[in-house]
């Protein structure tokens, strides 16, 4: 039951990341369409209207940050993170396992640290009413929340990995994403 719940969280975060990527595509496509319409109008009338989506570049940046961080845990579990296995791939099973545990522990510490301090930043942005610059001003805590959520889910995934490794299970990424360059 717990395993299914955790896997659902990782997949849901990955799905949400994909929706943010889709939002980027839609927003950029709409702006390109408006630019094209404006150029056609200028060619026909001699003067452009200046059609634009206010702060579209800001929103695409916000969406990119959200999608990048929300995808972290899903990519970890799917073996999508870049791993340099030149050394670890040649190790015997025991030292390899110990190395994996050490690496996951360090990654967990870094992720937990980043999650904690980003959480404090979100609270500070909420407390002071920080807003984004631009034509459309957005409260920064709204922009920061998906990044915080993504980091928190990554931290959860790393705890999940560490518990699994300490229990004797293989890493979730084992055998996934390997040899992509040779295919």
HELIX and SHEET records of a PDB file:
HELIX    1   1 UNK A    2  UNK A   45  1                                  44    
HELIX    2   2 UNK A   56  UNK A   70  1                                  15    
HELIX    3   3 UNK A   72  UNK A   78  1                                   7    
HELIX    4   4 UNK A   88  UNK A   90  5                                   3    
HELIX    5   5 UNK A   93  UNK A  128  1                                  36    
HELIX    6   6 UNK A  140  UNK A  166  1                                  27    
HELIX    7   7 UNK A  180  UNK A  182  5                                   3    
END                                                                             
